[in-house]
């Protein structure tokens, strides 16, 4: 009697849905890793703290400011933005990048402004590509139609992230649900290394002479394509580089870099890869001092070679996210969402490096707390889309989630953004509405 492999039902489901062969092969091997009992944890005993990372000293905050030899690298660089997320946690039902960061400009407006400013300042092509999900593709491409000069020749502005089945924890078979959309999930941003070649864009970029790419989250407005950083990466000769920042108290849950004790290789450990007994060490920001900003620099030639050598499968660590099939119903079927992170590829490439950058290159907007800060006088948003911080350290903001978490609530209560440039922290409780002209100093609690 022939026994079907554990991955057979999931593979059949993906084939019936028209998922590409490469994405299917990658997911199949990820299931095999989980089924074989391979540990999902990176043990504290198997790693060493990272104590010394070179600091980036270019520090340009304007796309027109660059060193004399920076232009050659930026002429061969592409910009890739991870843009698959919906802003559901903020009450949105469309691409999060369509959220207004300022009252006048969305994430997409600022991203495009940054790219166009670098193009103009350096007379370069600088392609901009969005890795969209099935949920964000239509919203994003429709919005981008307003930018006539953005598209380059026949290069598309976007490519699609894959989707994979949610798997029952009991036997790793694909879950079924009355709402078919709930049966699928994104495979994490590690899917970049599958979707980029599968879409043909990796070959297209290389054929047009683009050697490098900067990849970052669309909600990280600090990660603009700095020509000096592009030159640093090209001069380093590294196949892969990760921008990191020093961890602060609010970064305890973010993935950190470490050295694998067995061979000294740089690795990235995420919270989901940490065993409960190692959690205190994971969150020790003095022991593990550097976190991944999820801004990467890739040598596209090196990536193509490595993918070819490995048959299209980089073998990234698999993260098993334990969920319920319906995230709003805790009684629904228990499933795994198998994901990979693109930063974990740092352990795949020989010669991969990390570079410590200023905190100004890490400005994610994950909550309305972040949004209040960006809209305040703590930050300045230039016409070029570059955001600069006007204080040495931004204040800590905590808005009552019951009354501010969703964007509609926020827009109603924060029509008048207070001055925060002299603030250390701000906590707001209850149904408070900011009055016009409010100035916050030091530590404040309202009302």
N, C-alpha and C positions, 0 to 999 in steps of 0.2 A: 504494500500500500504506500502510495506517495503522500508525504506530508507536506502541505503547502507551508512555505515560510511565513513567519509572523507578519511580514509586511505586505503579503499578497492582497488582502482586501483594500488596504489604503492605496496601493499602487493602482488597482483597478478603478477605484473611485477617482483618482487623479486623471487617469487616462480618459475616462468617460467625460470628465469636465474639460478636456482639451488642454491640460497642463503639459508643458514642454518636457521632452525626454530627459534633458539634463536635470531639471528641477525634480523630476521623479526619481532619478538615480541618486541624487543627493539626499532626498528625504528617505529613500529606502535604506541607505547606509546609516542615516541618523537613527532610524528605528532599530536597526541591527545593533547599534551601540547600546541603546537602552535595553533591548531584549537580552543582551549578553550579560547584563548586570554590571556594566562598566560604571564605576562610581561617578556620580555627578558632582562630587566634592573635590575641591583643591584643599588639601589639609595644610594647616599651619606648620606642621612638622616637615612638610615637603618643600617649603619655600623659605627664602631669606628676604629680609627687608631691603628695599632699595634706598640707598643713602645719598647717592650723588648722580644728578642728572644735569647735563649742560643747560644753561639758561640762554634763551634767545635775547640778544641784545640789540636787535634792529629797532624794535619799538616804534615803527611808523604808525601813525594814526591817520594819515591822509594818503589816498591812493596815488597822489602825485609825488610823494616823497619817497625816493628810493636811492639805493647806492648805484654807482656808475655802471656796475656790471650786472644789474638785476634784470635788465630787459630780456636777454636771451632766454632765460628760464621761463619767464611769464609768457613769452610768445609760444611756448610749447605746452602750456598748462590748460586744463579744462576744470570747470567747477561743477561738482555733483552735489545736489542737495537731497537729503532724505526727507521725503514729503508725503509719507504714507498715513500720517495720523489725522484722525478726526478730533476735534476739540470737545469730546463728549464730557470730560471732567469739568469743563467750563460751560456746559450747557449748549455747545454748538452741535450742529448736525451737518457740517460741511468741512472741507479741508481746513485744518487749524491755521494754515498759512494765510487764510483769508480774514483772519481776525485783525482788527485795527490795533496796531501797536501804539500809534498816536491817533488822535481823532481823525486825521486826514489820510494816514498811510498804513497799509497792511504789511505783514511780513513779506509778501511777494513784492510789493512796491519797493521796500527797502533792499531786498536781495537784488532785484533788477537794477536799482540805482547804484549799488555797490559795483556790480559787474560792468555796467555801462561807464561808470566813472573810471575804472581801471582801463577799460578799452580805450577811452578817449585820452587818458593821461599818457598811455604807453604805446598807442597806435598798434594794438594787438587784437587778435580775434576773440580769444577767451570764451570758448563755448560754455553755455549754461545748460545743464541737464538736470531734470527733476526725476528722482525715482519715486513714482506715485504708486499708491495702492489702487485696487479696483474702486475703493470708496472715494478717492481724491482725484482721480484722473480727469473726469469731466469738469469738475469745478475749477481745477487748476488750469487746464488747457484753455477753457473759455475765458478765464480772467487774463491770461497771458496774451490773448489776441490783441489787446489794446497797445501792446508794445511792438510797433512796426519793425524796429531795427534789431530786435532781440535775436531772431532766428538767423543762423549762419548756413547759407547755401542749402544743402539738402539734409543737414543734420536735424533730427527732431529735437523738440524741447523736453521730451519726457520719455521714459520707458517704465514698464510695469514691474513692480515687485510681484513675486509669486504668492500663491496662497496654498495652504496645506490643510489636510483634515485634522480636526481635533480627535485625539485617540482616547478610548476608554482606558482608565487606569488598570482595570482588571485584566485585560488581555491584549491591549494595544490595537484593538480593531477600531475602525472609524465609527464615531458616534452618529446616531440618527436623532433627528429632532423635527417636530412639526414645522419649525421655521428653518428651512435649509441653510439660510445665511449663517445661522449659529453653528453649523457643522464645520465651518472653516475658520482659519485664523492665519495671520501673517507669520512667516517663519523667522522673524527677527531681521535686523539690518545686516546680518551676515549673509543674507540672500543677495546682497550686492554682488558677491563674487560668482553668483549663478546667473542673476538677471542681466548683468552687464554683458557678459559674453553671449548669453542665449539670445539677447535682443539684437546682436550684431554690432552694438555700439562700441565694444572694446576694439574690434577689428577696424571699424570705421574711424575711430579716433586715431589709432596707430597709422592707418593708411594716409591720413591727412597730416601726419607729422606731429601729433600731440603725444608727448612722452610722459607727462605727469598729470596728476589730478589731485585736487583738494576736495575732500569729502566731508560734509558736516550736516548736522541737523538743521532743518529749515527754521526752527524756532530759536537757534543760537545766533543772534544777530551780531555777536562779536567776531564770528569766524569769517571775516571778509577775505578775499584772495590777495593777501599781502604780497607784493612782488619781491620784497626782500626775503620773506620766508620761502617763497618759491625758489629763489636763487640759493638760499642756504640748503634746501633739500637737494637740489640738483648737484651742488658742489659736494655734498656729503657722500654721494654715490650709494646711499642706502636704498634698498628696494621698498622700504616701508618706514614711515615715521608717524609717531603719535604725539599730538600736542597734549601736554599735561599741565595741571596747576597744583599748587600745594593745597592739601586738604585743610579745610576749616571746620568748625563745629557742625555746620549745616551740611557737610559733605560726608558724614560718617557712613551713610548708606550707599555712597557711590563706589563703583568698581575701582580698585586700586592696582597699581603696578607692583610687581615683586620679581625676584629672581628665583628660578627653579633651582633647588638645592643640588639636584643631580648633575646639572651641566652648566649652571649659570645663565641659562637662557631667560630673556625678558618674557614675562607672562602677565596676563590680565586676569584678576580674580574678581568676579561679580558676587553680589550678595547671595544670589540664588545658588552659587557654587560653594557656599560656605556652610560647614556643618554647625549645628547649634552650639557645640562645645567650643568652637573656634570664633564665635560671634564677637566676643569681647575683643579679641585680638584684631579681627577684621575692622572693628570700629575705632581702634586705637590710632588716632591720626598722628601721633608722635612716632609710633612704630612704622606704620605704613603711610608715608607722607605725601604721596602723589596720586591724584585721581585722573582718570581718563576723561577728557572733555568731549570725546567722540568726534574730534576733528582729526582727520588722517590725511597724510600725503602718500600717494601711491606712485610708484614707477610702473606705468602701464605695460611696458615691455617685460619687466620682471614678473608682473602678475600673469601675463599671457604665457610666459615660459613655465611658470610654476603650475598653472592650470593644465597646460598640456602634459607636463611631466606626471601629474597626478590624475589624469583622466577626467579633469573638470571638477574633482572633489578635493577641496583643501583639507578636509578632515577636522574642521573646527570643533572645539568642545561643544557638546549639546547641553542646553539648559532645559530641564523639565519643569515647566511652570504648571503647578497643580491648581486647577480651576474647576468650576462647574460649567457645563456646556452653556447654560444661560447665566451670565454673570450677575443678573438681577434676582436669581432664584437659587438659594443655597441648597434646596432640596433636589435640584436637577442633577443629572448624571455627572459623576466625577470624571474629569478628563485630564489628560496631559496636553499642553501646547508645547510642541518641540520647537525650540528657537536656537539660533546662533547669533552671536554678536560680532560685528565686523572688526572690532578692536582686538578680539582674541587672535586674529591672524598675526599679531605681533610675534607669536611663538612659532609661526610657520616659516617665516622668511629669515634666512641667515643674514645677519648684518642689519636687522631691523633696529631702529633707534627710537628714543623718546627725547623730546625737547620741552623744557619748562617755559611756558609763556606767561605773559602778564594776565591778570584776572580779566582785563578788559576784552580779551579774546573769548571769554566764556560768559555770555549774557543770555542764558536761556530764559524763556518766558513760559513757565509751566503752570502757573496759577495766577489768579488776580492779584496776589501779593506782589509778584514780579511785575505785573502790568502797571500797578500803581507806581512802583519805583521808576520804571522806564518813562512814564508820562510826567514824572515830577522833575524838579530842577536838579535832582541828583545827577541826571544824565542830560546830555545834549545830542540831539539827532541832527546831523548835517544834511544838506541837500544831496550829498553823495551817498547817503544811507549809512555812513560811518557813525557809530555811537561812541561818545567819550564820557567818562565819568568825571564829575566835577569835585569829588571828594576822595580822600585816600581810602576810605572804607564805607561801603553803602550801609545804611541802617537796616536793621532786621524788622520786617513787616509781618504782622499777623492780623489779617482781617477775619472777622467771625465767619466761618464757612457757611453757616446756616443762612446768612444774609448777604454774603458777598461772593460766594464761590462761583455762581453762574454769571455769565457776562451781562445778562439783562439786569440782574440785581446790581452788579457793579456799576454799570453805566448810569443807573438811576441814582445811586448813592454817591458816586464819585464824579459827578459832572464838574465839580470844582476840585481839582487836585491840590492838596495842601503843599506848601513849601516844606521839603524834607532835608534840605541841604545842611541844616544844623541839627538834625535828629540823629539819635543813636538807635532808638527802637520805637516802634509804634504798634500798639495793640488796640484793636477796635472790637468792642463787643456789642451785640444787640443791633437793632435797626437804626443805626446811626447814619446820618447824611452829612457829608462834609460841607461846611458853609464856605462861601467865597472869601478869599483872602486869609485863610487859616495858615498859620506858621507853627510848625512843630519844632521844638528844641529839646535836646537831651532825650531822656526816656519818657514816653507819654503813653497813657492809657485813656481811651475814649469809649463811651461818654463818661 
